[in-house]
Amino acid sequence: MQPTLLILAAGMASRYGSMKQVEGFGPQGETIMEYSIYDAIDAGFGKVVFIIRKEFEEQFRKQFENRFSGKIKVDFVFQEMDYFVDKQYIPADRTKPWGTGHAILCAKDAIQEPFAVINADDYYGNDAFKKAYHFLQNDCKENNYAIIGYQLDKTLSENGTVSRGVCKTNAEGNLVAINERTKIYRDAEGKVVYEDESGITEVTSNSPVSMNFWCFHPSVFNLAEEMFSVFPKSNMDNIKAEFFIPLLGDEFIRRTGNQIKVVPTGAQWFGVTYKEDAPQVKASIDALINAGAYPVGLWN
């Protein structure tokens, strides 16, 4: 059975200022996630599932429903505030969705096979999809998930600091912990550093980091449902609390016999964290096309 690609496209892009999931960056208006879908098809994935807000359904269907016809199966699922939640535990003034872990849970009925999860607005590179496909086809089990690990220095922005989950691994290359660093940048001397309350600390430039590219067995849905069943009630006083995928990962490896493999890739990541990133993203895609990595028109 071919693996599925789940694309997280329900976020509202507060820092970016617009709906960046459907902004065109390619020469024929292709979005970033279309390059991911192209790479997923090339790697052997059989289906793509978009997780979106119900209010965006018409726009997404109009733009994408028939674009990949004959190339890959397409499905849409919705992430809404009241899904998998007892309404009495939803604060009246909460406006944010429940986060990426909740998004995965919302796809429970649409996916029965091993699957990968990515962000809609990140470019991951062909190598990453080939590595993910190989893992999902050969090594993914109920007790064995994976995360694609990017080199930290290949994930920075020239337009501001970035937040990254730096992966700590054991001797076998399995995940021990993800340490969130919220202000990472390259300093005047070219060193990669992060700032926190204790000051400025240098970090190894090729440290593996999570860019939210995960590989899961469908057993993850049961774990997500179990964990999220208590999350809203436990966070009634924090209207911005989010049930993130790393919370799932942490709990998964905490349970005896489970492991998450950190699968390294040398691929260059880029994305649109800031509005100012957009010209560089366009230039990066143009360079990949000029190098022969992609055709000028992806779907022609």
N, C-alpha and C positions, 0 to 999 in steps of 0.2 A: 504494500500500500504506500502510495506516495505521500510524503509529509505535506503539511499545510503551512502557509505563512499567515500569521495574524498581525495586522497592521493597526497600531494604536493611533487613531485619528479623531478622538473625541475631545481632546484638550482645546482650550480657548486661546492659547498663545498670548498670555497677558503681557509678557515682556516685549514680544515682537510687535504687537499692536494691530494684527489683522489675522485672517484665517490663512496662515501660511501653508497649511496642508495642501491647498489647491492652487497655490501660486505657481505660475509657469516659469521654469528656469532653463529649459532646453530650447533649442532653436525653433521647434514647432510647438512651443508652449508646454512641453512635458514638465510635470511636477517631479520633485525629488523622489517621491515614492514610486513613480513609474520606472525609474532606473533600478530601484530595488526589485520591483516585480519582474522586470526584464532579466535581472541577474538570477532571481529565484527560478524563473522558467528555464533559463540556461542551465542551472544546477540540477533541475529535475523535480522541483516542487509541483504538486498537482492541483492545488487550490489556494486562492487568496481570500481571506475574510477580513473585511473592513469593520473595525469597531468604531462607531460614530454616534453622535447625538441624533436623536430622532428628528430634531428640527433641521438637520443638514441632509436628510435622506434624499430629498428631491434633487438637490444640487449634486450629490455624489452619484446617484443613479444616472443622472443626465450626462455627467462627465465621464463615468467609468464603466457603467454596466455592460456596454457593448464594445468597448475599446479593445478588450483582450479576447473577444469571441474566437473560439477555436484554438486558443493558445493556453488558457488556464481557466479553471472553474472559478466563479466569483460568487461571494455571498456577503450579505450585510447584516450586522447585528448592532444592537443599540445599547449604549450605556446611559442610564437615566438614574437620577437621584434616588428613586424609590425602589429600584430593582434589588432584590435579596435583602431588603431592609424593612423592619417593622416601622411603620410610619411614625409611631410615637417617639422614636429615637432620632428623627430627623429634625434638627433645630430649625425654627421658622425662618431665621435669617441666614441660613447656609445657602451659598450660591455655587460653590465649587463642586465638581464631581468627586467621587470617593477615591480616585487615584488609579494607578496602573494595575494594581492587584485586583481591584474591583472590576476593572475593564476585562481582565482575563476571565473572571468568574462569569461575566455577562455573555461570554462566548461559549459557555458550557454545552449548550444544546446544538451548536453548529460544528463542533470538532470532536471526532472520535479517534483520531490518529495522532501520532507524534507530531509536534508542531513547533515552529519558531515564532518568536515575538519580536517585533521591531517598532521603532517610532516612525511616524509618517514623514517627519520633517528632517530626518537624518540620512546622509548618504553613507553606506556601509562598505561598498566595494565587492567586486565579483568573488574574490578569494574567500571572503567571510561566508557567502552563501554556499559555496562549494564545501567549506569546512562544516557548516551547519547541516547541510544535506547528508554528508557522510556520517556525522554523528547520529542524526535522527534515524537513518536507515540501518545503522550497524550497531550502535552502542546505547541508544536510548532505552531505558527500562524504568519500571516503577520506582526503583531506588537509585537511578542514575540519570541526572539531568546535566545540562551544560550551560555555560555562558561563553560567548565569544569575547576574548580578551584583546583589547586594542592597546598599542603602545601609547603611553600618555602623551608623548611629544607629537604624535600624529592626530591629536584630538583638540588642539588649542585653537583659540580665536585671536585674531589680531585686533579685535575691537572691544576687548574687555576681559575681565576675569571669567573663568568657567568653574562650574561645580562638577566634580568627577568622583565616582566611587572607585577608589584604588583597591585592587584585589590582593588580598594576602593569601598565599597558597602554601600547601605542604610539599614535601619532597616528591609526592606522586603527581603534583600539578592540580590537586583538588582544592576547591575553595575552602578557606578557613574563616574569612571575614571580609566584608566590604567596608572600608573606612571612607566615609564621606568627607571630602575636602571641598570647601565651598568657595575659596578664592585662590584659584590656580592661574598662574601666568608665567611668561618668560621675562626675567628681569633684564636690566640694562647690559649685563654681562652674558646674556644668553642662557642662563641657568633656569631650569624649571623649578619654581618655588610655590608654596602656598602660605597664606596668612590665616592665623587664627588668634585666639585671645592670648596665646603664649608668644606670639611674634611671627617672624618669617622663617620658614624651614625649607631647605632644599630637598627635592624629591628626585629619585632616579628617573631620568627622562624616558626610559623604556619600560617603566613599571606597567604591568597590565591593568587596564581600567575597564569598567563596565560602561558600555554605551547603550544599555538596555536592549541588547541582542541576546535573547535567551532561547534555550532549546528544552522543551518540556515533553514528558509523557502525559497523556490525558488524565492520569491519576492526580495531577496537580489541581484539577477542578474540585475534587473532594477536600483537599487540604485548604484551598482558598475558601470554600463554602464554610468549612469548620471554623477557620480563623475569623472570617468576616462576620460570622453570626454574632460575635461578641464585640466587634470593633466599634460600631456606631454608639452602642450603649456606653462603652468605656470612654468615648470621646465626646460626650454630650457638651462638655464645657469648652471644647476646642473646635470651633466651626470650620477651621482650615485643616483639620487633621485629615491625612490621606493614607489610604491603605496601599502602600507601594509594593512593587514586585520584590525588592530586597527583603521585605518583612517575610514574604513567603519563603525566599531562599534561606534566610537565617533559621527559620523554624524547621525547614526541611532537613538541613544538615545537622541540626541539633538532635534530631531523632536518630537513634542507633541504626546503623546499616545503610544510611543514605549518603550520597556524595554528589557534588556538583563539579564537573570537570571544567577547568578554565582552558578553553581551546584557543591557542594564540593565532592571531592573524597579523600580517604585516601591512594590511590594507590601510590606505589613507582615509580617515573619517573626515567628513565636513558636514556642516549644518547651518541653520539660520537661527541661532540663538538671539542675535540682535539684527535690527533692520539693516545696519551697516554691513552685515555679513553677505547680503544678497548679491552685490556685484562680484565678490570673490567666489561665491557659489557658481554663478553663471560662468565665470572665467575657468573654474575648475572643470565644469562639465564640457565646455568648449575644448579644453586641453585633452580631456579623455576621448572626445570624438575625433580630434585631430590625430591622436595616437592610435586610432583604430579600435578602441575599446567598445565603442557604440556606433551604430549608424546615425546619420544626421536626423532621420525620422525614425523613432523607435518602432512604430507599428505599421510603417508603410509596407 
